[in-house]
């Protein structure tokens, strides 16, 4: 697989794009908190605006990705995100970088990231052989973990040491590099099934063209009973394809449980991170670099989680791994509200929490992705991924707003304890669902025709 140049180009482009995305996720909130002195409510609004495209566009992105070539979608998403951050950098250089500009940049980056993430998850199925999917997923998720290591640290350092425009420029350059790598993929993706069938039908000669002058002696009544050429099938409308994806996911008990558990987790995590990004600099008095270091520790844990995901589900069972890893990873954040001061011990404790959260959180992510890919036909991969993203992460804007509201009303420390406890709803829901009973092997439905 690593000798495949097109896979390497996808891997490099996806890695750099994830680095740009994770850098931006830290740059924009820290610009608001440290540079613009944004309050809890304003930070909640900024994070909600950046997450709103998940709710608004995920289903549409899934329908489009299943009909478009994924390389095209990823290239256009990278170009758009580079332009959005470049415009924010220009606004900063001109002295016009305020909260409105950050809101516009955050929404644009969030919207295009939805399309990129759905596309890269679907591209692997079209690019590599079926027996390489596990290794391919491990490589892509490992690169995302590496981006989680460098992205927050780079973003925090740039905002703290340089300026907000320079920090925005760094993200734009990373997206541009990703675009250059993905554009070099040479393997031509096959058209999605409805479009391909239509193209083939339009190219086939009709009966009238192959026999323009029928013999005079031919019995016309016989010709009337001959089979006629079927009219070309038009690709289903976008909304019909979205409904098909929704019905498929809702109709599968395991995928439905993934959606519910993911929704509970992402809602609580969004609320937790809104409070957390205020708690670190204002309650613990950490610098931007220390905040970036604490956040970056999630990356090495996620890298370890990717490696464990290649072994543990096959040894202990997918259900056991999902429930136990979610409980351990989500429960780690309950220790954060007990921390005080900005000593080296506090920073080390935050690093340890992020390491545990990243390890077991990534173990859950990779295992869930394997479950989803195994239970989904090839022609439904994009829509299934988008539907799960829509349901699972669609409530994140509301979670961010809730985190800002609680921080204003209750204070940072109590709010962080409540929102962190809410993340434990995810392993509870999985333990009560068919996911908990999944064994060491998964049924393979990828070859089914949707």
N, C-alpha and C positions, 0 to 999 in steps of 0.2 A: 504494500500500500504506500509506503514512504518513497518508493521508486516512481510512483505516479506523479508526474509534474503538476498535473491539474489539481490533484488533491493537495499537494504542497502549497500551491497558489491560493486555494481556498483556505487552508489552515492559516497561512501567513496573513491573508487579508482579514479573516475573521478575528485573529488574535489582535491585530493592530486596531481594528474597529472596536473591539471590546475594551481595549486600553483607552481609546478615545472616549468611549461611552462612560466608563467608570471614572475617568478623570473629570469629565463634565459633570457627572452626578455629584461630585464633591465641590468643584469649582463654583458652580452657580449658587448653591446654598451658602458656602463660605463667603462669597462675594457679598451676598445680602447681609450676613451676620456681621462680618468683620469690616467690610468696606462701607456698606450703606447703613449699618446699625439697625437692621431690621428686627422687629419684635417677633414674638412667638406667633401671633396671628398672621403677620406678613410672610413669615417663613412657611407656615402651613399652607397659605395660598400659593406660594411659589412652587412648593413640592406638589400640591394638588394639580396645578396647571400642567406641570411636566408629566404627571401620571395620567391625566385625563384622556390622552389619545389611546391609552390601553382600553378604556371603556368605549370610546367613540369609534375606534378604527380597527380593532383586532379582527372582528368577524369579516369586515370588508377586505382586510389584508389577506386573510386566509383564502377567500374566494378568488382574489386576483392572483395570488401566488400559485394556486392550483391550475391557472390558465396561462400564466406567463413563465418565461424562463427565469429561473431564480437568479442567474448571474445579472440579468438586466435590472431586476428589482434591487439587488444589493448595491450595484454601481450607482444607480440613481439615488438611493438612500444616502450613500456616502457623500455624493456631490452635494445634496441638499443640506446635510448636517454641516459640512465644511463651510458652505456659504452662510448658513445661519450664525455660526460662531464667529466667522470672519466679520459679519455685519455688526455683531456685538462688540468685537474688538475695535472696529472703526468708531462705533459710538463712544466707547471708553476713551479713545485717543482724542476725540473731539469734546470730551467733557460732558457727554450726554448719556452716560451709562447709569441709568437709574433702575428702579424696580420695574417700571413698564417694559424697558428694553430686556431685562432679564426674564420677564414673563413671556415675551414673544420668543426669545431664543429658547427658553425651556420647553415651550409648547412645540416649536418646530423640531427640535432635537428629539423630543419624546415621540412625536408622530412618526418621524422617519425611522426611529429605532424600532418601532413596532413592525414596520415592513421588513427591515433588515433581519430582525430576530426570527420572524416567521420564515423568511426566505432561507436563511442559512440552516435552520433545522430541517427544512424540506430538501435542500440541495444535496445533502449527503446521501439520501435515499436514491437520488437520480444519478449520482456521480460514481459511487463505489459499488462493488459486488455485495450481495446480500450477506455473505459470510464475513465481510469486513465491517459491517455496521457497528458492532460492539467496539472494535478497536477505533473506528472512526469517531464514534461518539465520545469515547474516552479521550482521544486527542483533542477534539474541539472543546470539550468541557474542561480539560486540563489547561488549554490555552486561555479559556475564560477565567480560570482560577489564577493563572499567572497575571492576567490583566488586573484582577482584583488586588494582587500584591502591589503592583507598581502604580495603578491608577490613582487610588486615594492618596498615597504618599506624594506622588508627583503633583496632583492637584493642590493638596494642602501646602506643599513647599512653595509652589509658584505663587499662590495667593498671598502667603505669608512673607516671602522674601522679595518678590518682584511686584507685579501689579495685576489687577484684574484683566486688563486687555491682553497682557502676555499670557496669562493663564488660559484665556479664551482662544488665543492663537494656537496654543499647543494642541488643544483638542481638534481645531480645524486642520492642522497639519497631519495629525494622525488619521483622520477620516480620509484625507486626500491620498495618503500612502496606501490605505486599505483599498481605495478605489483603483489605484494603479495595479495592485497585485491581483485583484479579482478580475479586472478587465483582461488579464493575460491568460485566463482559462480558455483553452482551445476546444475542449470537447463540447460538441454540440448536443444540447439537451433535446431529448425527444419531446415533441409537442404533447400536451395533455390529451387524453383519449378523445373527447368530443371534437376538439379542433383538428386532430390528426385524421379522424374518420371523415370529417367534412372535406378536408383537403384531398384525400384520396378519392372521394366520390366525385368531386368536381373535376379531377384529372381523368377519370375513366370515361371512355367514349360511350355515348348513349346508343341505343339501338337504332335510332334514326340516322345517326352519323355513320355507323358501320354498314348500314344497308340503305343508302339514299334512294335507290330506285328498285323497289321490290318487283319480283317477277310478276307479269300480268296474270299468269296462271295460278298464282298463290291464292288460296282460299281466304277471303277477308274475315269470314267468321272464325277461322282457325287463328288468325292473327289477333282477333279480339280477345281470345282466351289465353294468349301467351302471357307469361309473367312480365310485368312492367317494372321499369327501373324505379326504385324508391327515391323520393326526393331527398336532397341533401339534408342531413340533420344539423340544425343550428345548435351551437353551444348553449347550454341552459343559461338563463339570465342570472345575474349576480345574486339577486335576492333569493332565487330558488336554490342556488348552490349554498348560500349561507344557511337556509333552512335545512338542507340536507345534512350539513355538518352539525347543526344543533341537534337534529333528531338522532343522528348517529351517536353522539356523545351522551345525550340524555338517555338513550335506550340501552346503553351498556352500563351495567351496575358498577363495574370497576372504574370506568372513566368518569361516571357521575360522582363517585366517591372522591376521586382525585380533584374534581372541580370544587366540591364542598370543602374539603380539607385545605385546598390551596387558597380558597376565598377567605376562610377564617384566619389562616396564617398571614396572608398578604395584607389584609385589613389591619390586623394587630401590629404587624411589622412596620407598616407605614406610620401608624400612630406612634409606635415606639421610637422610630428613627427621627421623627420630627422633634420629639422631646430630647432624644439622645444628642442630636447635633446642637441643641441649646445647653444641655446639661454639662457637656464636656468643657466648653470654653467659659461658661458663666458660673456654674456651680463648683466645678473642679479647677477652674482657672488654668486650663491647658492652652498652649499656643497652637497656632495653625499647624505647625509641623508635628506636634505631639498628637493632635487630633488625627492628622493623616496617618501617622504611625499606628495608632490604635485601630483605625479602620482598615489599614492595609494588612493587618495581621489575619484578617479573614481569608486573604488570598492563599498563604501557605496551607492553612487548614483545608481550604477548598481543593487545593492540589492533592493533598493527602486523601481527601474524601473521594476524589476521582479515581485514585488508585485502588482504594478499598472497594469501590463500587464494581470493579471488574472481578472481585473474588467473593465478597461476603454474600451477596444474594444467592449465588449458586451453591454456597456451602450451608447457609443457615435458612434460606428461604426468603423470597422477596417480601412477604408480609411481615415477618419478624424484623427484618432490617428496616423497613419503612417505619414501623411504629416505634421501635426502640431508638433509632437514630433521630427521629423527629422529637421525641421526648427529651433526649439528652441535649441536642443542639438548642432547642427553643428554651429549655430550662436554664441554660447558662446565663441568660440575660437577667435572671432574677437576682444575681449577685451584685449587679452594677449599682443599684440604689444604695447599697450599704457602704460604698466607697466614699472617702473624704480626702480633701487636699489634693495637691499637685505633685506629690513626691514621686520618686522613681518607683516605689512600690505600687503606687496607684496606677502608673502607666503600665507596669508589668502585669498587674492584675487585669487591666483592660485588654492587653495583648492576649493574655491567656483566655479570657472570655471570648474574644473574637476568633481565636484559634479553634476553640471547641465548637463555637457556632458555625464557623466555616467548614470544619471537617464533617460534622454530621449533617449540616444543611446541604452540602454538596453531595453527600452520600444519598440523601433523599432525592435530590434533583435528578441525578443520573439514573437512579433506580426507577423513578417515575417516568423518565423519558423512555427507558427501555420497555416499560409496561405499555406506555402509549403507542410506541412504534410497533410492538408485537401485536397489539389488539386492533390495529387500524389498517385497512386496505391501502395500497399504494396511492390510488387516486383520491384518497381522503386525507392524506397526511397533513397537507397544509391547513385544511379546514379544521381538522381535529386539534392540531396545535393551536390554531387561532382561537377556537372555541374555548379550550381549556385556559388559554391566556386571558380571554375576555371575562370568563366567569371567575377565574382565580384571582386576577389582578384588577378587575373592573372596579372593585370597591376601594382600591388604594387611594384615590383622591379624597374620598370621604374619611379614610383613616388618617390621612395627613391633616385634614381640617380638624378632626377630633383631637389629634395630638396637640395641635396649637391651642385649641379651646381649653383642653384640660390643663395645659401648662399655665395658661393665663388665670384659670379659676382656682386650681388646686395647688399650684406650685410645681416645680420640676421634679423633685424627688418622689412625692406620692404619685404623680402622673406616670413617671417611668415605671414604678412598681406595678401599677394597675395594667398598663399597656403591655408590659413584658409578660405578665401572667396570662393575658389574653391569647398569646401565641400558643399556649398549651392546649387550646381547643383543637388545633390541627391533629396532633397525635391521638387525642381522644376520639375524634370523628373517624380517623382511619382504623382505630382499634374496634370500632363498632360496625365496620363495613366489610365487604368481601375482600378488600385489599389485605386485611390482616390474615386471610386464609390462603393467600397466594404461596405456592410452593417454590421449589428450586428451579423449575422450568416453567416457561410461559407458553400458552397456545399461540400459534403463528397464524394470523389472519391477513397478513400483508398481501397474499396472492389473490384474495377474494376480489371480485369485481364489484365496485360500489354502484 
